[in-house]
């Protein structure tokens, strides 16, 4: 499914130099369900300040997956890094 998104101004710096990019992975975390990985995520990126933000359609779709607990198409294994231990060394 292909969806066209209207490029808007950057919410951080106000620049109108914004482009559509595709993020390979976006991880959303929730205490009640853990981490969810979304792939090939359309986003908008400001060419002046580098801020990335999601079109409202994409943000709503991610929220719906979380809210309705949509079944994942596949499961992946994620590496774990114990930062408290790593930072102490």
C-alpha positions as CSV (number, residue, x, y, z in Angstrom):
1,X,0.0,0.0,0.0
2,X,1.4,3.4,-1.0
3,X,0.3,6.5,0.7
4,X,1.1,10.1,-0.2
5,X,2.0,12.5,2.6
6,X,1.9,16.2,2.5
7,X,5.3,17.6,3.4
8,X,4.8,20.3,6.1
9,X,7.1,22.7,7.9
10,X,9.5,21.5,10.6
11,X,7.9,21.7,14.0
12,X,11.3,22.4,15.6
13,X,12.8,25.1,13.5
14,X,10.0,26.2,11.1
15,X,12.0,25.4,8.0
16,X,10.0,24.3,4.9
17,X,13.0,22.3,3.7
18,X,11.5,18.9,4.7
19,X,11.8,15.6,2.8
20,X,10.1,12.2,3.1
21,X,12.4,9.5,4.3
22,X,11.9,5.8,5.1
23,X,13.2,4.7,8.5
24,X,14.3,1.0,8.5
25,X,13.2,0.5,12.1
26,X,11.3,2.5,14.7
27,X,11.1,1.0,18.2
28,X,8.2,2.0,20.4
29,X,8.2,1.0,24.1
30,X,5.3,0.6,26.5
31,X,5.6,-0.7,30.0
32,X,2.6,-2.9,29.6
33,X,3.5,-4.6,26.4
34,X,7.3,-4.1,26.0
35,X,9.1,-3.1,22.8
36,X,7.5,-3.1,19.4
37,X,9.5,-2.8,16.2
38,X,7.9,-1.1,13.1
39,X,9.8,-1.5,9.8
40,X,10.0,0.7,6.7
41,X,8.4,3.6,8.4
42,X,7.7,6.8,6.4
43,X,8.9,9.9,8.2
44,X,9.6,13.5,7.4
45,X,13.1,14.9,8.0
46,X,14.1,18.5,8.2
47,X,17.1,19.3,6.0
48,X,18.1,22.3,8.3
49,X,17.9,20.9,11.8
50,X,17.7,17.1,11.2
51,X,14.5,16.7,13.2
52,X,12.5,13.6,12.2
53,X,8.7,13.4,12.7
54,X,5.9,11.1,11.6
55,X,3.0,12.1,9.4
56,X,-0.2,12.0,11.4
57,X,-1.4,8.9,9.4
58,X,1.7,7.0,10.4
59,X,1.5,8.0,14.0
60,X,-2.2,7.0,14.1
61,X,-1.4,3.6,12.5
62,X,1.4,2.9,15.1
63,X,-1.0,3.9,17.9
64,X,-3.7,1.6,16.5
65,X,-1.3,-1.4,16.5
66,X,-0.4,-0.7,20.1
67,X,-4.0,0.0,21.3
68,X,-5.6,-2.9,19.5
69,X,-2.7,-5.3,20.0
70,X,-2.5,-6.2,16.4
71,X,-0.7,-9.5,15.7
72,X,2.8,-9.0,14.4
73,X,3.7,-10.4,11.0
74,X,6.9,-11.8,12.4
75,X,8.9,-11.8,15.6
76,X,12.6,-10.8,15.8
77,X,15.2,-11.3,18.5
78,X,16.8,-8.1,19.9
79,X,20.2,-7.9,21.5
80,X,20.4,-6.8,25.1
81,X,23.0,-4.5,26.5
82,X,23.2,-4.1,30.4
83,X,24.1,-0.4,30.4
84,X,24.5,-0.2,34.2
85,X,27.3,-2.8,33.9
86,X,28.8,-1.4,30.7
87,X,28.9,2.1,32.0
88,X,30.7,1.0,35.2
89,X,33.6,-0.5,33.2
